[in-house]
Amino acid sequence: MGILSLRVLIFALLCILLSPLLIAGVIIYTWRLRHSSVRQNISGTANEPLGGRLGMHVAGTRIDDAAYKIAGHLPSFTKLSRFLIIDLLGFASKLSGFKGSFLAYPGERPSKLMSMLSHRTYFFDRSVNDSLSRNDNPPKQFVVLGAGYDTRCYDLPNGLDIQCFEVDMTPTLNAKKKALELAGIPHDHVIFVETDFNQETWMEALLDSGFNPSLTTYILWEGVTMYLVEAAIKDTLNLVSTLPKGSAVGVDFFSEDLVKGNGPYEKISKAMHKGIRYYSEKIIFGVSTGEQLSAGVQNLARESGLTVSRFEHTGSKEDKLPPWYFFAHIDNL
Ligand SMILES: C[S@@+](CC[C@H](N)C(=O)[O-])C[C@H]1O[C@@H](n2cnc3c(N)ncnc32)[C@H](O)[C@@H]1O
């Protein structure tokens, strides 16, 4: 038996031993999610990427102190459920030495369903870091659209001169602000903008909050387009094209075939729609693909006068289920 298989085996055995506690944690988490979070219209799907980042944090593959701290004070996660699920998984990972699958960072390529989130996190970490740390015309504003429980504004390099904006719907932003305060995480450098991207006035809310359209800006738009109408997506890309040269957006898209349940995607599409309905949310938008997979994203960018500088997808073209999740770094050159 190879060393990797041994680690997987020990990790699995530890999880079985800890399963009563893990199950108790999942029950507490799920109860709060349904009875507190979703009832107050606080995004439930925002917990999915947070959960992924927490797993990587406790496995030690990608440190995210802010995510770990706020997870003690959310309507979904509390210190107790964080301990019962996240800390115990971290304990099993550290004791066994297993840091693969959903705990890996940057993770395997081609990525699989279990490593999809770490692939996405790595892609956008690079997109953000490359933009914010460049010497030539660095962005002066960092906007996180559909911020949810994203923590990149709280892990910026020391001395970076940048104004941050976190944009989301009111209940989710309020829950996050409260968690940041209770966790003692400084957030004076962040302006919180409450809005609904599916309303025509969302751009005005950003401008009213002090967003300066004449400054070079990096926009992180991770895990959001699938919940929006096409017009909101085109509006946002059009906004990026009106910003100064050097502005950019990091964005991900589901494929149109997945969202519509076409071709080989019927089963996974049904499961995906059902999973999201569990959070009382809805998947709406998917991008067309074409032979190169990137054709739809290229077209969207081109229509707004923008350029796709980096494009990746999960999975491989040789898979039974061809790739359906796309990541793009789009520049206003
Ligand atoms: C899956 S979460 C992603 C959160 C975060 N970007 C991340 O990757 O951790 C989707 C986020 O988009 C926000 N969102 C969805 N539809 C929105 C809308 N119409 N207007 C504003 N925010 C929206 C949700 O509230 C939620 O926080």
The ligand as an SDF file (V2000), in Angstrom:
LIG
                    3D

 27 29  0  0  0  0  0  0  0  0999 V2000
  -22.1190   31.4560   -3.6510 C   0  0  0  0  0  0  0  0  0  0  0  0
  -22.0650   32.9770   -2.8190 S   0  0  0  0  0  0  0  0  0  0  0  0
  -20.4060   33.4870   -3.2090 C   0  0  0  0  0  0  0  0  0  0  0  0
  -19.8430   34.3830   -2.1510 C   0  0  0  0  0  0  0  0  0  0  0  0
  -18.3910   34.8030   -2.3590 C   0  0  0  0  0  0  0  0  0  0  0  0
  -18.2040   35.5030   -3.5920 N   0  0  0  0  0  0  0  0  0  0  0  0
  -17.4620   33.6250   -2.2630 C   0  0  0  0  0  0  0  0  0  0  0  0
  -16.9860   33.1380   -3.2960 O   0  0  0  0  0  0  0  0  0  0  0  0
  -17.2300   33.1650   -1.1460 O   0  0  0  0  0  0  0  0  0  0  0  0
  -23.0470   34.0520   -3.8320 C   0  0  0  0  0  0  0  0  0  0  0  0
  -23.1610   35.4560   -3.2500 C   0  0  0  0  0  0  0  0  0  0  0  0
  -23.8110   36.2940   -4.2120 O   0  0  0  0  0  0  0  0  0  0  0  0
  -24.7820   37.0610   -3.5620 C   0  0  0  0  0  0  0  0  0  0  0  0
  -25.8430   37.3480   -4.5320 N   0  0  0  0  0  0  0  0  0  0  0  0
  -26.5610   36.4590   -5.2410 C   0  0  0  0  0  0  0  0  0  0  0  0
  -27.4720   37.1020   -5.9960 N   0  0  0  0  0  0  0  0  0  0  0  0
  -27.3060   38.4320   -5.7370 C   0  0  0  0  0  0  0  0  0  0  0  0
  -27.9600   39.5960   -6.2050 C   0  0  0  0  0  0  0  0  0  0  0  0
  -28.9740   39.5200   -7.0730 N   0  0  0  0  0  0  0  0  0  0  0  0
  -27.5430   40.7890   -5.7400 N   0  0  0  0  0  0  0  0  0  0  0  0
  -26.5280   40.8730   -4.8400 C   0  0  0  0  0  0  0  0  0  0  0  0
  -25.8550   39.7980   -4.3660 N   0  0  0  0  0  0  0  0  0  0  0  0
  -26.2520   38.5890   -4.8100 C   0  0  0  0  0  0  0  0  0  0  0  0
  -25.2840   36.1820   -2.4320 C   0  0  0  0  0  0  0  0  0  0  0  0
  -25.9110   36.9340   -1.4060 O   0  0  0  0  0  0  0  0  0  0  0  0
  -24.0040   35.5000   -1.9760 C   0  0  0  0  0  0  0  0  0  0  0  0
  -23.3530   36.1960   -0.9790 O   0  0  0  0  0  0  0  0  0  0  0  0
  1  2  1  0
  2  3  1  0
  2 10  1  0
  3  4  1  0
  4  5  1  0
  5  6  1  0
  5  7  1  0
  7  8  2  0
  7  9  1  0
 10 11  1  0
 11 12  1  0
 11 26  1  0
 12 13  1  0
 13 14  1  0
 13 24  1  0
 14 15  1  0
 14 23  1  0
 15 16  2  0
 16 17  1  0
 17 18  1  0
 17 23  2  0
 18 19  1  0
 18 20  2  0
 20 21  1  0
 21 22  2  0
 22 23  1  0
 24 25  1  0
 24 26  1  0
 26 27  1  0
M  CHG  2   2   1   9  -1
M  END
$$$$
